[in-house]
Amino acid sequence: MEKRSNKYYLTLSLKEYANGETEPAKELGIEFDNHDEIFGIIEKIKEKNIFADQSEAVQFALGLKLFSEIKLKNRKNPLFDELNEVFPIFMKKLKSL
């Protein structure tokens, strides 16, 4: 039986370049699956007040969930060898906050 996952669509839009220019406009949209309900995770991270800026909490939670799902799906990839040892420790620390 196939494991069910949540399906998401993420849009990333470049609002302004570092030099202040707004052209050329860029936008990227991707569909992806994640076993977690990411909106709930974002709220949990925000509630923990790990970061002074709530926007950073959202960025952290979103980046972590995108990264960790790929790491999980590719756990046997040699790229993740060292992370496979320490990532569970990091996640336990985060969940204990």
Summary of the structure (lengths in Angstrom):
residues: 97
radius of gyration: 16.1
end to end distance: 34.8
largest distance: 51.2
contacts: 183
relative contact order: 0.12
helix: 52%
strand: 19%
